[in-house]
Amino acid sequence: MLSDAVVDLMEERADVAIRTEPLRDSSLMIRKLGSTRMVVVASPAYLEQHGTPRHPGDLARHKGIGWTFQRAIGGWPFRNGDGVEEHMPPIIARPSNREAARLLALGGIGLARLARFQVEADIASDALMPVLEDVHPGGIEDIHADYLGGPSPLPARVRAFVDFMASQCRFPES
């Protein structure tokens, strides 16, 4: 299942979830797979039509791509002197996963904050443009596998999958 919704592993009878969100359930086992830097992007067509935001406060006059579920992070983090403040454009589209958000951004719908590894090829081909890079700290997000654990031995299928993911996943931070 491909969804950015937080799935209850026990309720959904799922073995493993790959997540970036901060965990709330301490009964889950966690294995870090990597980290990625986040980037705010928009298509050249969107920027041509709506202008390029020069300051985080400009986001209030732009269109944003959000999520269909409540995230733990309220806004997008931006540097302000020695601190960090959150800003987010008004959300006009709420896809249920990051790939759909990427496609909406490519289609010129609005600004999106996505994992750098996910949009690296789009940035390299100028299909998406990073914005506010000078004040956007990137927000490194850990990517991890969550799975049910406890006193009993871990099922071999779960151990094999998590070990495979850990050996194969490479998420550049830059």
N, C-alpha and C positions, 0 to 999 in steps of 0.2 A: 504494500500500500504506500503510495507517495502522497504524503500530506504533512503540512507543517503543524497540524493540530497535535496537541499533547495527548498521546494515547495511553490509557491505563492498560499496562501489559497484562495484568491478571484478568481484567474484564474482557479484553479483546482476544485473550488467549494467544498473545504474541510472545515470541521468545526474546527478541531483541529490538530496541529502538535506537536509531541514530539521531542524536539531538545536539542542538546548540544552546538550548535554553537552560537557565539555572534550574537545578533540581530541587523539588520540594519533598519528594518521597525518599526518606532515608533508608527504606527497606530495599532499595535497588542497589545492585552492584554497578560500578562505573569503571570503564576503561577508556582513557583518553586516546583518541585516534590522531589528533592534531589540532592545529589552531589556524585561524584565517583572519585577515584584516578585512574590515567592512569598508565599503566605498559607496558614496552617493553618486548615482549616474542618471543621465537622461540622453535621449537620442538627439542628434543634431537638428532634426526637424522640430522637435519640441522646443529646443533652445532658440531656434530661429523664430519660432512663432511667439514664445512667451518671454524670451530674454534669459540670460544666464544669471542666476543669483550670485551676488558678490559678497553678501553678508548673510549669516544665518537668519537674521530678522526678515530678509527678503523672502524666505520660504512661505510666509503667510500669504503671499500673492501668487503662489504657484500651486500646482496640482500634485498630489502625492499618491503613491501606490502603497497600500497598507496590507493588512492581513484579515482573514475572516475570524480569527480567534484573538482573545485577549493575551497580549504578550506581557512578560514581566518588565520589559523595558518600555517606559512611557513615550519618550521621544528620541530623536537622533542626537547623539552627543557632539558638541562643538566646543572648542577651546575659547575661553573668554579671559584673557589675562592669564593668571595663574590657576584659574578654575575651569570647570566644565559646566556648560548649561545645555539644556535640551530644547530643541526646536523641531517642528515637523510641519510640513505643508498640510493643508486640508486634504484628507483622503477622499479620492473620488472612485477608486477601484480597490476591491478587497479579494484578491485571489487566495486560494487555499494552499498554495505552495510556492516556493521560491522560483521554480522554473516558469510558472505562469506569470509571476511578477516580472521576471526578466523579459519575457515575450511582450508583456504590456509596455514595458519601458522601450523596447526596440520598436514597438508600434507607435511611439510618440504620445502615449497617454499621459505620462507624468514622470516625476522624479521617483527613483526607487533607491533604497539602501540595501545592498546585496553583498554577499561574500565575494571578495576580490577574485578568488579562484574561479568562481562561477561566471564572471563577466570579463576575465582577462583577455580572451580571444576577441570579444566584442570591442573592447577598448583598443586593442592592437589594430583592429581593422577599421577603427573610427566609426563603428556602428553605434557605440555608446561613448559618451564623454563624461569623465569624472568632473564633479563640480565641488567647489568649496574645499579643495584639497588642503589649502593653507591653514584652515581652521578646523578641519574634520580630523580628529585624532585617529580615526580608523576603527577604533573599538575592536580590539582583538577578541574573537569569540572562540572558545574551545569547542571542539567537535568530539563527541564521545559516544560510546556504545553503552546503553543502559540495559540491564537484564536482571531478572529475578534471581535472587540468591538466598542462601540460608544455610542451615546446618547440613543439609543433604548435599551429596556431590552434584556438581553442575552437569547437566546432560551433555553428552559428547557432541551432539549437533550444535549446541550453543557455544561450547568451548571452541570447536573447529571454526565456526562462523566468526566469532569475535577475534580469534587468532588470525584468521585470514584477513579480516578488515584491517587489523592493526598492521599487518605486514604490507598491505597493498595501498593503503590510503596515504597520500602525500598532499598536504594542503599548504601551499606557499603563503607566508605571512605578509609578503610585500605586495 
